[in-house]
Amino acid sequence: MALSLACSGAAGVEAVRRRATAGGRTTGRSLAERVTGLLGVLGPSFVKGGQILSTRQDLLPEHWRAELRRLYDDVPPPSRRSIGHALRRAYGERESWPFTEFDPRPTACGSIASVHRAVLADGRVVAVKVRRMDIERTMGLDSELLRGLARALRRVPALKRVPLDDLVGQVADAMVRQLDFTAEHQALKTLRRNLGGLPFVRVPEPVDDLCADGVLVMEYLPGLAPFRPDSLSPDRRREIATRTLQVVYRMLFTDGVVHCDLHPGNLYLDRDLDVVILDAGFVVELPDRVRRLFSAFFANMVLGRGRRCADIVIESASSWTGDGSLDGFRREMAELVERETGARSGDFELAVFATRLFDLQRRHGLYAAPEFVFPLLSLLVVEGMIKSLASDVDFQAEALPILLASRAAG
């Protein structure tokens, strides 16, 4: 249910899209600029939502997505004074800083932290991620706002029995955990270990003894380029799309370590066109039971086994209101899965599928584990990027070898 509910805002986005284009391109661009600016003011949680929407060419026109892409790393930078204060809190006075050079001008700047180029005493060039001052208070307000929104939505008759509190609580807690750079430090090491067997993916190595409260130091990877389809040949685009899917599916179905923030602001290509993951702040480790159930659901969806998908949702259910028929749920789930089986990435739309799945669960009063929201968020973000790279990639079939291997391994 959680993943489906996360996608159910597609209708609202469609309404915004109609408003954006109704008065012509100039009016639409002006509205897109205003909405993007508003998201930046509202706080990191809303910036994250804008980043996700920027990947969805099926939901928003290009000029909207172009504006929202500014939220990747074009957030106003913190003051030099606040950066200096954060470094002094981590390392003491300037004389004791471990850098012989530190550029106060960010190479990238997000809503939670800025990233700076620096040089160590041994000559190594490093990237230094510095958490914004007072961001804890901002994120706390974000969390309360999200929880309040969930309580308000519970007053809508159609959503009265939906366990929104559990869903929003999972997401809000994960968002706040982005402030924990010790956890991100560990997540980088986990991703490097888990993905080390894939020769076409790179994750920067943290400098363990220099990571401190509010500061994360990692190797600097030069020569990176953003994901830009127009600069690549069709064969290269398809290769990169396939590689990206393999990375995501490996994380989801084998490791159970889910990166929920793989938008183009965190994914880059190096000179060899290897996929580079630069940020590990919004990484969630799934309980093994949730990983196995979600993997089984996805595998059976790919194979067209709708009734088995229904049984998995029932098995994973966090609640059942008893309003609907389980046999009716199985029958309608089979019909839904049958319609989607074998669809290629250009035709299969996860947001649409998840919205229909959520409506099906709502009508039958049956809701799966709220942790399902995290793999769904991950797939929603990467699906939009895959569509822009190579719409002919078989989104579902690419998952099957990894799903079968992970199930064989237990």
Disulfide bonds with the S-S distance in Angstrom:
none
